[in-house]
């Protein structure tokens, strides 16, 4: 009887766990939808700004602006790692951290100095455990990053790049490619370049697609204002995209945990039925044996 009671107790604990993981799966699904809508709503502004910048750059010809200056080979590289503040999202954070560490080691092997900036409690804990030196830690962004907070960080990177304190700014984040495909990604945000999506056509692929405008003030002066705005918008979009990947990873992890709990519950139910059947058989045998002894 003790064995059957232990199985029942364990099965009850598994069912309670399944309720929790199922609830977390539903919450993650709702948050995933909300964060995905934020990315979708921000995409038109970012695309329009990128097209405008491309048109102005084409009209301005060769311009000499700090955020366009490419310094090869880089002597100093800034790496921004985006992770989450909360766990229970599978290998989401560990994959991002490993990619950032590999990127830092690659540039150090090439003779460049590196500064690693970590966003998110989980990434900071991982890097601290691995004894990886960090230039700065940020835990205030959460899963709803605000543009004002991202702008402060962007202005810091812009100032460092414009004053040649760093030669590259690279962000490591979870790239959302489709509902079934998200992967750790590293994008070079400074110097500013045309960031191409997978499968997209290059902006200058279609001849005559750009209109011929007369700019006042000059195209170079316009670019001087557009480039920082484009960098800030791109960095903000990267933060939003990383949040989408976080909620998607947590949703999948909780779905797998719920399925595993259901399978374990079925296994424990079969074990309980066998234990109960064995116990009943044993009790019947004892009764028969006692009756035979009395007779």
C-alpha positions as YAML, in Angstrom:
chain: A
units: angstrom
residues:
- id: 1
  name: UNK
  ca: [0.00, 0.00, 0.00]
- id: 2
  name: UNK
  ca: [2.89, 2.33, 0.78]
- id: 3
  name: UNK
  ca: [4.24, 1.99, -2.78]
- id: 4
  name: UNK
  ca: [0.88, 2.84, -4.34]
- id: 5
  name: UNK
  ca: [0.49, 5.88, -2.08]
- id: 6
  name: UNK
  ca: [3.96, 7.11, -3.08]
- id: 7
  name: UNK
  ca: [3.06, 6.80, -6.76]
- id: 8
  name: UNK
  ca: [-0.21, 8.68, -6.25]
- id: 9
  name: UNK
  ca: [1.64, 11.44, -4.38]
- id: 10
  name: UNK
  ca: [4.20, 11.78, -7.15]
- id: 11
  name: UNK
  ca: [1.50, 11.77, -9.85]
- id: 12
  name: UNK
  ca: [-0.31, 14.58, -8.04]
- id: 13
  name: UNK
  ca: [2.90, 16.62, -7.95]
- id: 14
  name: UNK
  ca: [3.42, 16.04, -11.70]
- id: 15
  name: UNK
  ca: [-0.15, 17.15, -12.47]
- id: 16
  name: UNK
  ca: [0.32, 20.31, -10.41]
- id: 17
  name: UNK
  ca: [3.52, 21.03, -12.31]
- id: 18
  name: UNK
  ca: [1.67, 20.48, -15.60]
- id: 19
  name: UNK
  ca: [-0.91, 23.10, -14.59]
- id: 20
  name: UNK
  ca: [1.89, 25.60, -13.92]
- id: 21
  name: UNK
  ca: [3.75, 24.94, -17.17]
- id: 22
  name: UNK
  ca: [0.51, 25.05, -19.16]
- id: 23
  name: UNK
  ca: [-0.36, 28.43, -17.63]
- id: 24
  name: UNK
  ca: [3.14, 29.75, -18.36]
- id: 25
  name: UNK
  ca: [2.83, 28.51, -21.93]
- id: 26
  name: UNK
  ca: [-0.40, 30.48, -22.39]
- id: 27
  name: UNK
  ca: [1.12, 33.59, -20.82]
- id: 28
  name: UNK
  ca: [4.20, 33.31, -23.05]
- id: 29
  name: UNK
  ca: [1.99, 32.89, -26.11]
- id: 30
  name: UNK
  ca: [0.11, 36.11, -25.28]
- id: 31
  name: UNK
  ca: [3.36, 38.00, -24.63]
- id: 32
  name: UNK
  ca: [4.86, 36.63, -27.84]
- id: 33
  name: UNK
  ca: [1.91, 37.97, -29.81]
- id: 34
  name: UNK
  ca: [2.21, 41.39, -28.15]
- id: 35
  name: UNK
  ca: [5.97, 41.64, -28.73]
- id: 36
  name: UNK
  ca: [5.61, 40.44, -32.32]
- id: 37
  name: UNK
  ca: [3.01, 43.16, -32.94]
- id: 38
  name: UNK
  ca: [5.47, 45.74, -31.58]
- id: 39
  name: UNK
  ca: [8.11, 44.59, -34.06]
- id: 40
  name: UNK
  ca: [5.59, 44.58, -36.91]
- id: 41
  name: UNK
  ca: [4.38, 48.08, -36.05]
- id: 42
  name: UNK
  ca: [7.93, 49.45, -35.84]
- id: 43
  name: UNK
  ca: [9.05, 47.85, -39.11]
- id: 44
  name: UNK
  ca: [7.48, 50.36, -41.59]
- id: 45
  name: UNK
  ca: [9.17, 53.35, -39.91]
- id: 46
  name: UNK
  ca: [12.53, 51.61, -39.92]
- id: 47
  name: UNK
  ca: [12.20, 50.53, -43.57]
- id: 48
  name: UNK
  ca: [11.14, 54.01, -44.67]
- id: 49
  name: UNK
  ca: [14.06, 55.57, -42.81]
- id: 50
  name: UNK
  ca: [16.43, 53.11, -44.45]
- id: 51
  name: UNK
  ca: [15.07, 53.88, -47.93]
- id: 52
  name: UNK
  ca: [15.29, 57.61, -47.28]
- id: 53
  name: UNK
  ca: [18.87, 57.27, -46.08]
- id: 54
  name: UNK
  ca: [19.76, 55.24, -49.18]
- id: 55
  name: UNK
  ca: [18.23, 57.89, -51.47]
- id: 56
  name: UNK
  ca: [20.03, 60.74, -49.73]
- id: 57
  name: UNK
  ca: [23.33, 58.82, -49.75]
- id: 58
  name: UNK
  ca: [22.97, 58.16, -53.49]
- id: 59
  name: UNK
  ca: [22.30, 61.85, -54.15]
- id: 60
  name: UNK
  ca: [25.14, 63.00, -51.93]
- id: 61
  name: UNK
  ca: [27.78, 60.79, -53.54]
- id: 62
  name: UNK
  ca: [30.96, 60.41, -51.53]
- id: 63
  name: UNK
  ca: [30.41, 61.95, -48.10]
- id: 64
  name: UNK
  ca: [32.74, 62.06, -45.13]
- id: 65
  name: UNK
  ca: [30.73, 61.43, -41.97]
- id: 66
  name: UNK
  ca: [31.97, 59.85, -38.71]
- id: 67
  name: UNK
  ca: [29.33, 57.09, -38.57]
- id: 68
  name: UNK
  ca: [30.18, 55.96, -42.13]
- id: 69
  name: UNK
  ca: [33.94, 55.84, -41.59]
- id: 70
  name: UNK
  ca: [35.19, 52.29, -41.81]
- id: 71
  name: UNK
  ca: [38.41, 51.62, -39.92]
- id: 72
  name: UNK
  ca: [40.06, 48.35, -40.97]
- id: 73
  name: UNK
  ca: [41.41, 46.40, -39.27]
- id: 74
  name: UNK
  ca: [39.56, 47.43, -36.10]
- id: 75
  name: UNK
  ca: [41.74, 48.17, -33.10]
- id: 76
  name: UNK
  ca: [38.82, 48.23, -30.65]
- id: 77
  name: UNK
  ca: [35.51, 46.34, -30.90]
- id: 78
  name: UNK
  ca: [32.41, 46.92, -28.77]
- id: 79
  name: UNK
  ca: [30.10, 43.91, -28.43]
- id: 80
  name: UNK
  ca: [26.57, 44.35, -27.06]
- id: 81
  name: UNK
  ca: [25.01, 41.10, -25.81]
- id: 82
  name: UNK
  ca: [21.21, 40.97, -25.40]
- id: 83
  name: UNK
  ca: [19.75, 38.34, -23.06]
- id: 84
  name: UNK
  ca: [16.70, 38.08, -20.79]
- id: 85
  name: UNK
  ca: [16.13, 38.91, -17.14]
- id: 86
  name: UNK
  ca: [14.11, 35.72, -16.60]
- id: 87
  name: UNK
  ca: [14.85, 32.08, -17.30]
- id: 88
  name: UNK
  ca: [12.69, 29.06, -18.22]
- id: 89
  name: UNK
  ca: [13.30, 29.71, -21.91]
- id: 90
  name: UNK
  ca: [15.42, 26.71, -22.85]
- id: 91
  name: UNK
  ca: [18.85, 27.38, -24.34]
- id: 92
  name: UNK
  ca: [17.94, 30.92, -25.42]
- id: 93
  name: UNK
  ca: [20.40, 32.73, -23.15]
- id: 94
  name: UNK
  ca: [23.24, 30.19, -23.21]
- id: 95
  name: UNK
  ca: [23.42, 30.18, -27.03]
- id: 96
  name: UNK
  ca: [23.56, 33.97, -27.14]
- id: 97
  name: UNK
  ca: [26.27, 34.10, -24.48]
- id: 98
  name: UNK
  ca: [28.41, 31.50, -26.23]
- id: 99
  name: UNK
  ca: [28.13, 33.37, -29.52]
- id: 100
  name: UNK
  ca: [29.19, 36.63, -27.85]
- id: 101
  name: UNK
  ca: [32.14, 34.97, -26.13]
- id: 102
  name: UNK
  ca: [33.24, 33.38, -29.42]
- id: 103
  name: UNK
  ca: [32.99, 36.77, -31.13]
- id: 104
  name: UNK
  ca: [35.07, 38.45, -28.44]
- id: 105
  name: UNK
  ca: [37.73, 35.72, -28.62]
- id: 106
  name: UNK
  ca: [37.82, 35.96, -32.41]
- id: 107
  name: UNK
  ca: [38.55, 39.70, -32.37]
- id: 108
  name: UNK
  ca: [41.07, 39.35, -29.56]
- id: 109
  name: UNK
  ca: [42.87, 36.71, -31.59]
- id: 110
  name: UNK
  ca: [43.03, 39.26, -34.42]
- id: 111
  name: UNK
  ca: [44.80, 41.74, -32.14]
- id: 112
  name: UNK
  ca: [41.85, 44.00, -31.29]
- id: 113
  name: UNK
  ca: [40.79, 45.16, -27.86]
- id: 114
  name: UNK
  ca: [37.19, 44.37, -26.92]
- id: 115
  name: UNK
  ca: [34.52, 45.79, -24.63]
- id: 116
  name: UNK
  ca: [31.62, 43.48, -23.83]
- id: 117
  name: UNK
  ca: [28.35, 45.11, -22.72]
- id: 118
  name: UNK
  ca: [25.80, 42.65, -21.28]
- id: 119
  name: UNK
  ca: [22.04, 43.27, -21.17]
- id: 120
  name: UNK
  ca: [19.90, 40.96, -19.00]
- id: 121
  name: UNK
  ca: [20.41, 39.23, -15.66]
- id: 122
  name: UNK
  ca: [20.81, 35.77, -17.19]
- id: 123
  name: UNK
  ca: [23.58, 36.86, -19.52]
- id: 124
  name: UNK
  ca: [25.37, 38.72, -16.75]
- id: 125
  name: UNK
  ca: [25.20, 35.63, -14.47]
- id: 126
  name: UNK
  ca: [26.48, 33.38, -17.26]
- id: 127
  name: UNK
  ca: [29.43, 35.67, -18.05]
- id: 128
  name: UNK
  ca: [30.23, 36.11, -14.35]
- id: 129
  name: UNK
  ca: [30.27, 32.32, -13.89]
- id: 130
  name: UNK
  ca: [32.56, 31.97, -16.92]
- id: 131
  name: UNK
  ca: [34.74, 34.79, -15.53]
- id: 132
  name: UNK
  ca: [34.38, 36.86, -18.67]
- id: 133
  name: UNK
  ca: [35.31, 40.50, -18.19]
- id: 134
  name: UNK
  ca: [32.51, 42.98, -18.95]
- id: 135
  name: UNK
  ca: [32.63, 46.70, -19.66]
- id: 136
  name: UNK
  ca: [29.07, 47.38, -18.43]
- id: 137
  name: UNK
  ca: [25.93, 45.57, -17.26]
- id: 138
  name: UNK
  ca: [22.31, 46.58, -17.88]
- id: 139
  name: UNK
  ca: [19.27, 45.01, -16.19]
- id: 140
  name: UNK
  ca: [16.63, 47.74, -16.58]
- id: 141
  name: UNK
  ca: [15.42, 47.00, -20.12]
- id: 142
  name: UNK
  ca: [13.26, 43.96, -19.31]
- id: 143
  name: UNK
  ca: [10.88, 42.43, -21.87]
- id: 144
  name: UNK
  ca: [9.36, 45.82, -22.79]
- id: 145
  name: UNK
  ca: [12.34, 48.00, -23.71]
- id: 146
  name: UNK
  ca: [11.53, 51.68, -24.10]
- id: 147
  name: UNK
  ca: [12.92, 53.80, -26.90]
- id: 148
  name: UNK
  ca: [14.21, 56.41, -24.44]
- id: 149
  name: UNK
  ca: [16.31, 53.81, -22.59]
- id: 150
  name: UNK
  ca: [17.69, 52.40, -25.84]
- id: 151
  name: UNK
  ca: [18.46, 55.93, -27.08]
- id: 152
  name: UNK
  ca: [20.69, 56.59, -24.06]
- id: 153
  name: UNK
  ca: [22.73, 53.47, -24.87]
- id: 154
  name: UNK
  ca: [22.78, 54.35, -28.58]
- id: 155
  name: UNK
  ca: [24.09, 57.87, -27.88]
- id: 156
  name: UNK
  ca: [26.92, 56.35, -25.85]
- id: 157
  name: UNK
  ca: [27.95, 54.10, -28.74]
- id: 158
  name: UNK
  ca: [27.63, 56.94, -31.26]
- id: 159
  name: UNK
  ca: [29.88, 59.15, -29.15]
- id: 160
  name: UNK
  ca: [32.46, 56.38, -28.73]
- id: 161
  name: UNK
  ca: [32.52, 55.67, -32.46]
- id: 162
  name: UNK
  ca: [32.57, 59.30, -33.57]
- id: 163
  name: UNK
  ca: [35.52, 59.99, -31.28]
- id: 164
  name: UNK
  ca: [37.39, 56.85, -32.43]
- id: 165
  name: UNK
  ca: [37.23, 55.19, -29.00]
- id: 166
  name: UNK
  ca: [35.87, 52.11, -30.79]
- id: 167
  name: UNK
  ca: [36.06, 50.93, -34.40]
- id: 168
  name: UNK
  ca: [33.15, 48.47, -34.45]
- id: 169
  name: UNK
  ca: [29.84, 48.16, -32.63]
- id: 170
  name: UNK
  ca: [28.39, 44.65, -32.89]
- id: 171
  name: UNK
  ca: [25.15, 43.48, -31.30]
- id: 172
  name: UNK
  ca: [24.46, 39.81, -30.50]
- id: 173
  name: UNK
  ca: [20.77, 38.95, -30.25]
- id: 174
  name: UNK
  ca: [18.12, 36.39, -31.17]
- id: 175
  name: UNK
  ca: [17.11, 36.99, -34.79]
- id: 176
  name: UNK
  ca: [13.47, 36.19, -35.59]
- id: 177
  name: UNK
  ca: [13.43, 34.70, -39.09]
- id: 178
  name: UNK
  ca: [10.09, 32.89, -38.96]
- id: 179
  name: UNK
  ca: [7.70, 31.27, -36.49]
- id: 180
  name: UNK
  ca: [9.81, 28.11, -36.54]
- id: 181
  name: UNK
  ca: [13.29, 29.57, -37.03]
- id: 182
  name: UNK
  ca: [15.10, 31.86, -34.58]
- id: 183
  name: UNK
  ca: [18.82, 31.82, -34.15]
- id: 184
  name: UNK
  ca: [21.62, 33.75, -32.41]
- id: 185
  name: UNK
  ca: [22.77, 36.56, -34.68]
- id: 186
  name: UNK
  ca: [25.58, 39.12, -34.77]
- id: 187
  name: UNK
  ca: [25.04, 42.40, -36.62]
- id: 188
  name: UNK
  ca: [27.58, 45.16, -37.20]
- id: 189
  name: UNK
  ca: [25.67, 48.38, -36.44]
- id: 190
  name: UNK
  ca: [28.61, 50.78, -36.63]
- id: 191
  name: UNK
  ca: [29.88, 51.76, -39.11]
- id: 192
  name: UNK
  ca: [26.40, 52.22, -40.57]
- id: 193
  name: UNK
  ca: [25.73, 49.99, -43.57]
- id: 194
  name: UNK
  ca: [22.66, 48.80, -45.44]
- id: 195
  name: UNK
  ca: [21.35, 45.94, -43.27]
- id: 196
  name: UNK
  ca: [19.95, 43.35, -45.69]
- id: 197
  name: UNK
  ca: [17.31, 40.83, -44.68]
- id: 198
  name: UNK
  ca: [17.68, 37.23, -45.89]
- id: 199
  name: UNK
  ca: [16.23, 36.87, -49.36]
- id: 200
  name: UNK
  ca: [15.69, 40.62, -49.81]
- id: 201
  name: UNK
  ca: [16.63, 42.46, -52.97]
- id: 202
  name: UNK
  ca: [19.36, 45.02, -52.74]
- id: 203
  name: UNK
  ca: [18.11, 48.63, -52.79]
- id: 204
  name: UNK
  ca: [19.95, 49.50, -55.99]
- id: 205
  name: UNK
  ca: [19.04, 46.30, -57.82]
- id: 206
  name: UNK
  ca: [16.18, 47.92, -59.74]
- id: 207
  name: UNK
  ca: [17.46, 50.75, -61.96]
- id: 208
  name: UNK
  ca: [15.41, 53.91, -61.88]
- id: 209
  name: UNK
  ca: [13.66, 52.94, -58.65]
- id: 210
  name: UNK
  ca: [14.87, 56.07, -56.87]
- id: 211
  name: UNK
  ca: [13.47, 59.49, -57.63]
- id: 212
  name: UNK
  ca: [15.75, 62.42, -58.46]
- id: 213
  name: UNK
  ca: [15.26, 65.02, -55.70]
- id: 214
  name: UNK
  ca: [16.76, 68.44, -55.15]
- id: 215
  name: UNK
  ca: [17.85, 68.56, -51.52]
- id: 216
  name: UNK
  ca: [17.90, 71.64, -49.36]
- id: 217
  name: UNK
  ca: [19.89, 71.59, -47.15]
- id: 218
  name: UNK
  ca: [22.50, 69.44, -48.86]
- id: 219
  name: UNK
  ca: [22.36, 65.65, -48.87]
- id: 220
  name: UNK
  ca: [25.42, 65.52, -46.60]
- id: 221
  name: UNK
  ca: [23.74, 67.70, -43.97]
- id: 222
  name: UNK
  ca: [20.62, 65.56, -44.11]
- id: 223
  name: UNK
  ca: [22.69, 62.41, -43.71]
- id: 224
  name: UNK
  ca: [24.37, 63.93, -40.69]
- id: 225
  name: UNK
  ca: [20.95, 63.88, -38.96]
- id: 226
  name: UNK
  ca: [19.61, 60.70, -40.55]
- id: 227
  name: UNK
  ca: [22.51, 58.42, -39.63]
- id: 228
  name: UNK
  ca: [22.15, 58.73, -35.82]
- id: 229
  name: UNK
  ca: [18.35, 58.36, -36.15]
- id: 230
  name: UNK
  ca: [18.81, 55.26, -38.30]
- id: 231
  name: UNK
  ca: [21.28, 53.73, -35.84]
- id: 232
  name: UNK
  ca: [18.97, 54.38, -32.87]
- id: 233
  name: UNK
  ca: [15.97, 52.93, -34.71]
- id: 234
  name: UNK
  ca: [17.91, 49.85, -35.78]
- id: 235
  name: UNK
  ca: [19.19, 49.25, -32.24]
- id: 236
  name: UNK
  ca: [15.68, 49.65, -30.84]
- id: 237
  name: UNK
  ca: [14.35, 47.20, -33.44]
- id: 238
  name: UNK
  ca: [17.05, 44.71, -32.41]
- id: 239
  name: UNK
  ca: [15.90, 44.96, -28.78]
- id: 240
  name: UNK
  ca: [12.29, 44.31, -29.83]
- id: 241
  name: UNK
  ca: [13.31, 41.37, -32.02]
- id: 242
  name: UNK
  ca: [15.28, 39.82, -29.17]
- id: 243
  name: UNK
  ca: [12.21, 40.02, -26.89]
- id: 244
  name: UNK
  ca: [10.17, 38.18, -29.54]
- id: 245
  name: UNK
  ca: [12.79, 35.43, -29.56]
- id: 246
  name: UNK
  ca: [12.75, 35.25, -25.76]
- id: 247
  name: UNK
  ca: [8.97, 34.77, -25.53]
- id: 248
  name: UNK
  ca: [8.99, 32.30, -28.42]
- id: 249
  name: UNK
  ca: [11.74, 30.25, -26.72]
- id: 250
  name: UNK
  ca: [9.87, 30.30, -23.40]
- id: 251
  name: UNK
  ca: [6.63, 29.29, -25.13]
- id: 252
  name: UNK
  ca: [8.34, 26.29, -26.75]
- id: 253
  name: UNK
  ca: [10.10, 25.33, -23.51]
- id: 254
  name: UNK
  ca: [6.85, 25.41, -21.52]
- id: 255
  name: UNK
  ca: [5.05, 23.44, -24.26]
- id: 256
  name: UNK
  ca: [7.72, 20.74, -24.07]
- id: 257
  name: UNK
  ca: [7.53, 20.72, -20.26]
- id: 258
  name: UNK
  ca: [3.73, 20.35, -20.39]
- id: 259
  name: UNK
  ca: [3.97, 17.46, -22.86]
- id: 260
  name: UNK
  ca: [6.60, 15.75, -20.71]
- id: 261
  name: UNK
  ca: [4.43, 16.16, -17.60]
- id: 262
  name: UNK
  ca: [1.45, 14.60, -19.40]
- id: 263
  name: UNK
  ca: [3.57, 11.66, -20.55]
- id: 264
  name: UNK
  ca: [4.98, 11.18, -17.03]
- id: 265
  name: UNK
  ca: [1.44, 11.29, -15.61]
- id: 266
  name: UNK
  ca: [0.38, 8.47, -17.95]
- id: 267
  name: UNK
  ca: [3.41, 6.41, -16.97]
- id: 268
  name: UNK
  ca: [2.74, 6.91, -13.26]
- id: 269
  name: UNK
  ca: [-0.92, 5.99, -13.75]
- id: 270
  name: UNK
  ca: [0.12, 2.67, -15.32]
- id: 271
  name: UNK
  ca: [2.59, 2.05, -12.50]
- id: 272
  name: UNK
  ca: [-0.10, 2.76, -9.90]
- id: 273
  name: UNK
  ca: [-2.55, 0.36, -11.62]
- id: 274
  name: UNK
  ca: [0.09, -2.40, -11.63]
- id: 275
  name: UNK
  ca: [1.01, -1.74, -7.99]
- id: 276
  name: UNK
  ca: [-2.64, -1.71, -6.97]
- id: 277
  name: UNK
  ca: [-3.33, -4.93, -8.92]
- id: 278
  name: UNK
  ca: [-0.33, -6.59, -7.32]
- id: 279
  name: UNK
  ca: [-1.48, -5.50, -3.87]
- id: 280
  name: UNK
  ca: [-5.03, -6.84, -4.42]
- id: 281
  name: UNK
  ca: [-3.66, -10.15, -5.70]
- id: 282
  name: UNK
  ca: [-1.41, -10.41, -2.65]
- id: 283
  name: UNK
  ca: [-4.32, -9.69, -0.28]
- id: 284
  name: UNK
  ca: [-6.53, -12.32, -1.98]
- id: 285
  name: UNK
  ca: [-3.74, -14.87, -1.70]
- id: 286
  name: UNK
  ca: [-3.35, -14.12, 1.99]
- id: 287
  name: UNK
  ca: [-7.10, -14.51, 2.59]
- id: 288
  name: UNK
  ca: [-7.21, -17.83, 0.74]
- id: 289
  name: UNK
  ca: [-4.14, -19.06, 2.60]
- id: 290
  name: UNK
  ca: [-5.66, -18.06, 5.97]
- id: 291
  name: UNK
  ca: [-8.98, -19.75, 5.15]
- id: 292
  name: UNK
  ca: [-7.16, -22.93, 4.10]
- id: 293
  name: UNK
  ca: [-5.15, -22.92, 7.34]
- id: 294
  name: UNK
  ca: [-8.30, -22.55, 9.47]
- id: 295
  name: UNK
  ca: [-10.10, -25.38, 7.67]
...
